[in-house]
Amino acid sequence: MKTLAVFVTGLSISLLGFFSREKNYVHRTEEGINFFEGSFKEALSLAKKENKIIFLDIYASWCGPCKRLKSKTFKDESVVKFYNSNFINISLDGEVGEGEQLANVYGVRAYPTLLFLDSSGKIIYKTEGFHNPTEFIELGQYVLNLKK
């Protein structure tokens, strides 16, 4: 009986979170890349609808290059404009929840791993490590040209 009560309580909390979820799935910040806040499946659907490539940043909370990428590259004004207009951007901790699952699916071996995916989730391009703003924009341009 306790098991059933725990299950029902957990299900209720999950459903409450699902139905109270705000439908604006993009985390809007004053500065920096806007990262999608819905599920990966929802991001794939949005990418298909908007005919965009997904940029997926898989990081770890303890990773120094990941922190530099977030504090420097992802906040650069030219990077923000380019990535917000050309990609569906996602950033997930590769050691937690859906991020951990995707890290396994995509064979992440180092942090940060930067993936560019089509709307079916297929890898277009994969790289690792820190990229300065100029390199990061060049990388995005390269990926867009691959998709043409």
C-alpha atoms as one frame of an Amber mdcrd trajectory, in Angstrom:
protein
   0.000   0.000   0.000   2.879   2.383   0.785   4.316   1.718  -2.668   1.033
   2.687  -4.298   0.831   5.892  -2.240   4.391   6.844  -3.175   3.674   6.111
  -6.845   0.464   8.174  -6.874   2.176  11.081  -5.099   5.090  11.017  -7.556
   2.746  10.834 -10.529   0.695  13.748  -9.196   3.785  15.912  -8.742   5.010
  15.023 -12.244   1.671  15.842 -13.838   1.412  19.100 -11.902   4.844  20.130
 -13.187   3.930  19.135 -16.738   0.618  20.986 -16.869   1.868  24.103 -15.082
   4.866  24.362 -17.419   5.180  27.673 -19.171   4.910  27.324 -22.946   7.825
  29.687 -23.607  10.553  27.068 -23.832  13.449  29.426 -24.427  15.426  30.722
 -21.488  15.694  34.420 -22.273  18.576  36.228 -20.665  19.648  39.848 -20.653
  22.878  38.766 -22.276  24.051  35.520 -23.788  22.752  32.815 -26.034  19.084
  31.944 -25.512  18.927  28.268 -24.539  15.822  26.164 -25.105  14.300  24.923
 -21.843  11.956  22.192 -23.028  12.786  18.543 -23.543  15.116  17.327 -26.257
  12.132  15.849 -28.101  10.432  19.261 -28.028  13.629  20.884 -29.333  13.709
  18.430 -32.255  10.116  19.317 -33.061  10.863  23.055 -32.908  13.935  22.611
 -35.104  11.813  20.842 -37.698   9.082  23.494 -37.508  11.582  26.376 -37.846
  13.852  24.500 -40.282  16.866  25.072 -38.022  19.834  23.066 -36.837  20.162
  22.258 -33.143  23.288  23.404 -31.341  23.717  21.173 -28.273  26.283  22.103
 -25.622  26.968  19.182 -23.285  28.967  20.374 -20.289  29.902  19.346 -16.744
  29.490  21.610 -13.720  33.135  21.092 -12.671  34.624  21.710 -16.141  36.893
  24.778 -16.462  36.692  25.103 -20.278  32.891  24.777 -20.017  32.776  27.687
 -17.569  34.983  29.809 -19.868  32.746  28.981 -22.837  29.670  30.108 -20.879
  31.230  33.248 -19.425  33.130  34.445 -22.501  32.016  32.916 -25.799  28.292
  32.421 -25.096  28.006  36.053 -23.930  29.840  37.647 -26.848  27.443  39.972
 -28.680  28.276  38.683 -32.175  27.979  35.044 -31.021  24.619  35.765 -29.374
  23.185  37.351 -32.530  24.496  34.616 -34.822  23.493  31.597 -32.724  20.115
  32.967 -31.603  19.088  33.628 -35.200  20.455  30.458 -36.821  20.098  27.619
 -34.301  17.887  26.065 -31.667  20.354  26.215 -28.763  20.398  23.681 -25.931
  22.808  23.444 -22.995  22.708  20.363 -20.748  24.828  18.999 -17.932  26.169
  15.702 -19.262  26.120  14.148 -15.809  22.489  14.821 -14.897  19.110  13.650
 -16.228  18.427  14.080 -19.916  21.919  15.513 -20.409  23.452  12.284 -19.132
  21.217  10.231 -21.431  22.159  12.332 -24.458  25.855  12.213 -23.514  25.611
   8.422 -23.702  23.655   8.455 -26.972  26.140  10.804 -28.646  29.284   9.199
 -27.209  30.483  12.189 -25.201  33.994  11.522 -23.895  35.101  15.041 -22.933
  33.559  18.312 -21.794  32.443  20.516 -23.310  31.174  18.564 -26.294  29.503
  20.744 -28.905  27.075  18.984 -31.216  25.198  20.245 -34.226  22.181  18.079
 -35.032  19.486  17.981 -37.668  15.809  17.891 -36.653  15.875  14.086 -36.489
  18.761  14.159 -33.996  21.419  13.011 -36.467  24.885  14.499 -35.922  25.916
  17.033 -38.551  29.108  18.002 -36.735  30.736  17.261 -33.377  33.659  18.951
 -31.645  35.063  19.311 -28.152  36.709  21.943 -26.020  36.756  25.693 -25.645
  36.284  27.942 -28.697  36.775  31.701 -28.587  34.014  33.866 -30.103  35.639
  34.137 -33.555  36.243  30.377 -33.768  32.732  29.668 -32.521  31.072  31.823
 -35.172  33.297  30.259 -37.857  32.240  26.837 -36.574  28.561  27.788 -36.835
  29.053  29.136 -40.369  30.861  25.941 -41.353  27.999  23.808 -40.026  25.379
  25.906 -41.820  27.315  25.475 -45.072  27.459  21.693 -44.533  23.669  21.608
 -44.337  23.147  23.497 -47.623
